[in-house]
Amino acid sequence: MVERKDIGSWLEGPSAEPAPAGAGLPVEGSGSAARFGRRVIALLIDWVACLLISALFFRDPTAAIPLFSGDPMATLGIFAVENVLLVGTLGHTLGHRLLGLRVRRFVVDADGKALPDDGRAPGLARAAVRTLLLLLVVPPAIQDGLGRGLHDRSAGTAIVRR
């Protein structure tokens, strides 16, 4: 007999169940997949930091709130540079670091199991792919059972707890 959970839809969103057994990530603790709430808060921290930098260097003198009066395209560019450089070389952005997260390489072998985490940063190429897709907004919203967005899947990365 077929049950509703067997024929679920992508419209139902990501599963609340723990990571699939073959994913290679621990279910809890260090190295486990980062929860959605932490990732969103880290993103907001990064965005506010980029807004402040943009307001410092690209201030709009006619803005009502000078603290967040930077040029929007400059803010986006600062956000992109921050992500590529910090994720590529350190494995985390400011927001990730403050919330105890990091970006790791997530490479799967021929059997579909994740290779062990070597602790290194993903590298500039993976970070550039990840950031480009992150800036498009839609790819991060399409997630798999581990909570990895298309930007992470395409770059071969995953956000995990420290």
Secondary structure, DSSP 4 states (H G I P E B T S, - for coil): ---GGGG--GGG-S--SPPPGGG-S-SSSTTSBPPHHHHHHHHHHHHHHHHHHHHHHSB-TT-SSGGG-B-HHHHHHHHHHHIIIIIHHTS--HHHHHTTEEEEE--B-TTSPBPPP------HHHHHHHHHHHHTSHHHHSB-TT--BHHHHHHTEEEEE-
